[in-house]
Amino acid sequence: MRPESRSTRIQSLVAEQAALRGARVGVVDVCTAAVAALPVGGAGLSAMSREAASHPLCSTDDISEQLEELQLTLGEGPCVDAFTHGSAVLTPDLLTGELQDRWTVFADAALEAGARAVFALPLQIGAISPGVLDLYANVPTVLGAEELADAMAFADLATLLLLDARIDETGAAADGAVPDRGFEDLGGHRAEIDQATGMLTAQLDVGIDEAFVRLRAYAYMQGRRLADVAADVVARRLHFSPDAKPQQTDEEP
């Protein structure tokens, strides 16, 4: 299947879930659509950072909610590894001895919660990873090549939605909407957000992770979408300083 065809199909599935809620698309719809489309029992998504506290954004059921909380509380599990290494962590069976040794506390806790297989997919844009999408099944499960490609497409769309909207802890857009510009325009913001974050590393003399946290924190405090704030930084209408509040101007310097 061509990447654009897969992307279009995934977008359609997510939009259908939003329509069922009677709302515009949010990351919660990515989770519910992934559960409907893949051989998994539930999904959860957590916002993660090396510079600020990580926290769950959404989950589709009690088990996925427990899995998100467990991993962030214990500091171990597929989600944590996927975020740390920036690559998918596929766990077809938590009863595997190697995994029992690798996640000594999480593996038993996850099994007790009702999960048998867990798949963690990092949300990524350039060098930035704002979170992880977790999928679980209650029986040993292997994702086929097409299923894994779909799962990664869900994670990719979740990344775009998470970066484009001001998100609250329920996983829905805090202003109730993804912008009217639509799915097709979300991907265009990737490079701009990445570029803006890079500019902040120079302006603030910090690493890429902290620069992204500062960018997103400013967007949240101002009630603005991250993509719009990034556009102001790139256009030099917004300048960050280590010793002062960010300065906003109406015109490019």
One Martini backbone bead per residue (centre of mass of N, CA, C, O) as a GRO file, in nm:
protein
  253
    1MET     BB    1   0.095   0.036   0.023
    2ARG     BB    2   0.073   0.352  -0.006
    3PRO     BB    3   0.141   0.604   0.208
    4GLU     BB    4  -0.095   0.795   0.121
    5SER     BB    5  -0.318   0.580   0.147
    6ARG     BB    6  -0.279   0.517   0.444
    7SER     BB    7  -0.311   0.801   0.554
    8THR     BB    8  -0.600   0.846   0.449
    9ARG     BB    9  -0.729   0.608   0.598
   10ILE     BB   10  -0.653   0.691   0.886
   11GLN     BB   11  -0.792   0.965   0.882
   12SER     BB   12  -1.077   0.850   0.838
   13LEU     BB   13  -1.096   0.679   1.098
   14VAL     BB   14  -1.055   0.918   1.293
   15ALA     BB   15  -1.291   1.094   1.193
   16GLU     BB   16  -1.512   0.891   1.271
   17GLN     BB   17  -1.466   0.907   1.577
   18ALA     BB   18  -1.527   1.208   1.603
   19ALA     BB   19  -1.819   1.189   1.494
   20LEU     BB   20  -1.922   1.009   1.727
   21ARG     BB   21  -1.860   1.246   1.940
   22GLY     BB   22  -1.915   1.535   1.812
   23ALA     BB   23  -1.615   1.614   1.717
   24ARG     BB   24  -1.316   1.706   1.682
   25VAL     BB   25  -1.008   1.615   1.632
   26GLY     BB   26  -0.819   1.393   1.844
   27VAL     BB   27  -0.612   1.179   2.012
   28VAL     BB   28  -0.845   0.997   2.110
   29ASP     BB   29  -0.920   0.905   1.814
   30VAL     BB   30  -0.666   0.747   1.760
   31CYS     BB   31  -0.705   0.532   1.975
   32THR     BB   32  -0.987   0.422   1.886
   33ALA     BB   33  -0.906   0.356   1.592
   34ALA     BB   34  -0.679   0.153   1.655
   35VAL     BB   35  -0.860  -0.054   1.799
   36ALA     BB   36  -1.052  -0.102   1.550
   37ALA     BB   37  -0.804  -0.183   1.337
   38LEU     BB   38  -0.661  -0.361   1.552
   39PRO     BB   39  -0.524  -0.644   1.742
   40VAL     BB   40  -0.653  -0.479   2.001
   41GLY     BB   41  -0.784  -0.366   2.326
   42GLY     BB   42  -0.595  -0.099   2.357
   43ALA     BB   43  -0.522   0.260   2.429
   44GLY     BB   44  -0.245   0.493   2.481
   45LEU     BB   45  -0.140   0.838   2.577
   46SER     BB   46   0.174   1.013   2.629
   47ALA     BB   47   0.331   1.277   2.764
   48MET     BB   48   0.683   1.347   2.701
   49SER     BB   49   0.986   1.429   2.902
   50ARG     BB   50   1.314   1.532   3.011
   51GLU     BB   51   1.220   1.832   3.148
   52ALA     BB   52   0.933   1.715   3.225
   53ALA     BB   53   0.647   1.603   3.321
   54SER     BB   54   0.484   1.320   3.274
   55HIS     BB   55   0.160   1.234   3.103
   56PRO     BB   56  -0.143   1.135   3.057
   57LEU     BB   57  -0.400   1.181   2.800
   58CYS     BB   58  -0.508   0.884   2.704
   59SER     BB   59  -0.774   0.626   2.710
   60THR     BB   60  -0.992   0.338   2.638
   61ASP     BB   61  -0.931   0.195   2.921
   62ASP     BB   62  -0.838   0.059   3.217
   63ILE     BB   63  -0.582  -0.084   3.123
   64SER     BB   64  -0.446   0.148   2.967
   65GLU     BB   65  -0.441   0.335   3.210
   66GLN     BB   66  -0.258   0.159   3.387
   67LEU     BB   67  -0.015   0.144   3.194
   68GLU     BB   68   0.055   0.440   3.192
   69GLU     BB   69   0.093   0.477   3.498
   70LEU     BB   70   0.303   0.260   3.550
   71GLN     BB   71   0.535   0.360   3.366
   72LEU     BB   72   0.559   0.652   3.487
   73THR     BB   73   0.602   0.556   3.783
   74LEU     BB   74   0.839   0.334   3.738
   75GLY     BB   75   1.029   0.386   3.475
   76GLU     BB   76   0.908   0.134   3.305
   77GLY     BB   77   0.891   0.006   2.978
   78PRO     BB   78   0.799   0.042   2.656
   79CYS     BB   79   0.744   0.345   2.666
   80VAL     BB   80   1.017   0.434   2.785
   81ASP     BB   81   1.196   0.303   2.567
   82ALA     BB   82   1.077   0.448   2.320
   83PHE     BB   83   1.153   0.731   2.417
   84THR     BB   84   1.460   0.694   2.469
   85HIS     BB   85   1.525   0.555   2.164
   86GLY     BB   86   1.317   0.624   1.921
   87SER     BB   87   1.161   0.336   1.915
   88ALA     BB   88   0.999   0.066   1.868
   89VAL     BB   89   0.816  -0.150   2.107
   90LEU     BB   90   0.778  -0.503   2.080
   91THR     BB   91   0.538  -0.708   2.281
   92PRO     BB   92   0.393  -1.015   2.240
   93ASP     BB   93   0.511  -1.131   2.539
   94LEU     BB   94   0.536  -1.085   2.887
   95LEU     BB   95   0.636  -1.393   2.959
   96THR     BB   96   0.902  -1.341   2.874
   97GLY     BB   97   1.191  -1.376   3.036
   98GLU     BB   98   1.347  -1.124   2.939
   99LEU     BB   99   1.120  -0.922   3.027
  100GLN     BB  100   1.118  -0.991   3.327
  101ASP     BB  101   1.414  -0.878   3.359
  102ARG     BB  102   1.378  -0.590   3.232
  103TRP     BB  103   1.072  -0.565   3.381
  104THR     BB  104   1.033  -0.649   3.694
  105VAL     BB  105   0.762  -0.482   3.760
  106PHE     BB  106   0.585  -0.426   3.509
  107ALA     BB  107   0.519  -0.706   3.396
  108ASP     BB  108   0.346  -0.807   3.637
  109ALA     BB  109   0.150  -0.563   3.648
  110ALA     BB  110   0.039  -0.594   3.358
  111LEU     BB  111  -0.069  -0.881   3.386
  112GLU     BB  112  -0.262  -0.814   3.622
  113ALA     BB  113  -0.427  -0.599   3.449
  114GLY     BB  114  -0.448  -0.768   3.138
  115ALA     BB  115  -0.175  -0.782   2.990
  116ARG     BB  116   0.033  -0.942   2.721
  117ALA     BB  117   0.058  -0.713   2.502
  118VAL     BB  118   0.301  -0.455   2.387
  119PHE     BB  119   0.291  -0.136   2.198
  120ALA     BB  120   0.546   0.109   2.133
  121LEU     BB  121   0.507   0.448   1.990
  122PRO     BB  122   0.674   0.705   1.890
  123LEU     BB  123   0.659   1.050   1.890
  124GLN     BB  124   0.779   1.231   1.594
  125ILE     BB  125   1.000   1.531   1.534
  126GLY     BB  126   1.275   1.483   1.454
  127ALA     BB  127   1.433   1.530   1.768
  128ILE     BB  128   1.137   1.507   1.865
  129SER     BB  129   0.947   1.372   2.160
  130PRO     BB  130   0.614   1.411   2.294
  131GLY     BB  131   0.559   1.084   2.288
  132VAL     BB  132   0.335   0.787   2.336
  133LEU     BB  133   0.201   0.499   2.179
  134ASP     BB  134  -0.019   0.255   2.323
  135LEU     BB  135  -0.059  -0.100   2.284
  136TYR     BB  136  -0.293  -0.370   2.367
  137ALA     BB  137  -0.314  -0.719   2.466
  138ASN     BB  138  -0.471  -1.021   2.618
  139VAL     BB  139  -0.288  -1.166   2.406
  140PRO     BB  140  -0.079  -1.306   2.219
  141THR     BB  141   0.089  -1.074   1.983
  142VAL     BB  142   0.133  -1.016   1.628
  143LEU     BB  143   0.240  -0.782   1.409
  144GLY     BB  144   0.207  -0.721   1.107
  145ALA     BB  145   0.327  -0.530   0.861
  146GLU     BB  146   0.059  -0.372   0.811
  147GLU     BB  147  -0.013  -0.322   1.108
  148LEU     BB  148   0.244  -0.166   1.179
  149ALA     BB  149   0.206   0.057   0.971
  150ASP     BB  150  -0.058   0.157   1.092
  151ALA     BB  151   0.045   0.221   1.375
  152MET     BB  152   0.249   0.437   1.273
  153ALA     BB  153   0.031   0.619   1.146
  154PHE     BB  154  -0.113   0.684   1.406
  155ALA     BB  155   0.134   0.813   1.544
  156ASP     BB  156   0.177   1.035   1.335
  157LEU     BB  157  -0.099   1.173   1.375
  158ALA     BB  158  -0.070   1.226   1.677
  159THR     BB  159   0.165   1.419   1.649
  160LEU     BB  160   0.024   1.640   1.487
  161LEU     BB  161  -0.208   1.691   1.689
  162LEU     BB  162  -0.034   1.752   1.940
  163LEU     BB  163   0.121   1.999   1.803
  164ASP     BB  164  -0.146   2.170   1.697
  165ALA     BB  165  -0.264   2.151   1.987
  166ARG     BB  166  -0.415   2.229   2.271
  167ILE     BB  167  -0.360   2.016   2.547
  168ASP     BB  168  -0.520   1.819   2.760
  169GLU     BB  169  -0.560   1.546   2.988
  170THR     BB  170  -0.782   1.401   2.787
  171GLY     BB  171  -0.684   1.453   2.468
  172ALA     BB  172  -0.826   1.702   2.402
  173ALA     BB  173  -0.890   1.985   2.280
  174ALA     BB  174  -0.912   2.269   2.468
  175ASP     BB  175  -1.081   2.421   2.222
  176GLY     BB  176  -1.227   2.171   2.060
  177ALA     BB  177  -0.995   2.181   1.820
  178VAL     BB  178  -0.908   2.144   1.505
  179PRO     BB  179  -0.814   2.306   1.260
  180ASP     BB  180  -0.965   2.397   0.958
  181ARG     BB  181  -0.720   2.319   0.765
  182GLY     BB  182  -0.652   2.028   0.822
  183PHE     BB  183  -0.473   1.747   0.760
  184GLU     BB  184  -0.301   1.840   0.509
  185ASP     BB  185  -0.155   2.079   0.693
  186LEU     BB  186  -0.004   1.951   0.934
  187GLY     BB  187   0.267   1.854   0.801
  188GLY     BB  188   0.380   2.151   0.746
  189HIS     BB  189   0.470   2.197   1.063
  190ARG     BB  190   0.716   2.030   1.125
  191ALA     BB  191   0.958   2.206   1.028
  192GLU     BB  192   0.883   2.461   1.192
  193ILE     BB  193   0.905   2.338   1.474
  194ASP     BB  194   1.194   2.243   1.443
  195GLN     BB  195   1.316   2.522   1.377
  196ALA     BB  196   1.224   2.672   1.632
  197THR     BB  197   1.370   2.491   1.832
  198GLY     BB  198   1.653   2.551   1.722
  199MET     BB  199   1.644   2.857   1.782
  200LEU     BB  200   1.612   2.821   2.096
  201THR     BB  201   1.886   2.695   2.156
  202ALA     BB  202   2.029   2.967   2.098
  203GLN     BB  203   1.865   3.176   2.269
  204LEU     BB  204   1.893   2.978   2.550
  205ASP     BB  205   2.117   2.769   2.576
  206VAL     BB  206   1.990   2.477   2.496
  207GLY     BB  207   1.843   2.200   2.450
  208ILE     BB  208   1.605   2.050   2.258
  209ASP     BB  209   1.411   1.965   2.485
  210GLU     BB  210   1.390   2.234   2.638
  211ALA     BB  211   1.301   2.406   2.398
  212PHE     BB  212   1.033   2.257   2.354
  213VAL     BB  213   0.914   2.309   2.631
  214ARG     BB  214   0.914   2.617   2.606
  215LEU     BB  215   0.737   2.637   2.358
  216ARG     BB  216   0.490   2.485   2.473
  217ALA     BB  217   0.446   2.655   2.728
  218TYR     BB  218   0.380   2.914   2.580
  219ALA     BB  219   0.138   2.812   2.424
  220TYR     BB  220  -0.029   2.735   2.670
  221MET     BB  221  -0.033   3.014   2.821
  222GLN     BB  222  -0.161   3.156   2.548
  223GLY     BB  223  -0.366   2.964   2.394
  224ARG     BB  224  -0.188   2.826   2.166
  225ARG     BB  225  -0.062   2.699   1.895
  226LEU     BB  226   0.233   2.564   1.822
  227ALA     BB  227   0.246   2.637   1.519
  228ASP     BB  228   0.205   2.947   1.562
  229VAL     BB  229   0.449   2.998   1.741
  230ALA     BB  230   0.661   2.888   1.547
  231ALA     BB  231   0.606   3.094   1.322
  232ASP     BB  232   0.700   3.340   1.492
  233VAL     BB  233   0.989   3.250   1.535
  234VAL     BB  234   1.076   3.218   1.238
  235ALA     BB  235   0.976   3.529   1.174
  236ARG     BB  236   1.070   3.705   1.431
  237ARG     BB  237   0.814   3.781   1.631
  238LEU     BB  238   0.960   3.577   1.838
  239HIS     BB  239   1.154   3.610   2.144
  240PHE     BB  240   1.393   3.443   2.332
  241SER     BB  241   1.512   3.461   2.681
  242PRO     BB  242   1.692   3.385   2.966
  243ASP     BB  243   1.615   3.691   3.121
  244ALA     BB  244   1.327   3.694   2.973
  245LYS     BB  245   1.049   3.742   2.834
  246PRO     BB  246   0.889   3.689   2.572
  247GLN     BB  247   0.897   3.864   2.257
  248GLN     BB  248   0.637   4.038   2.092
  249THR     BB  249   0.574   4.107   1.747
  250ASP     BB  250   0.423   4.221   1.447
  251GLU     BB  251   0.702   4.239   1.311
  252GLU     BB  252   0.960   4.198   1.127
  253PRO     BB  253   1.300   4.288   1.168
   0.00000   0.00000   0.00000
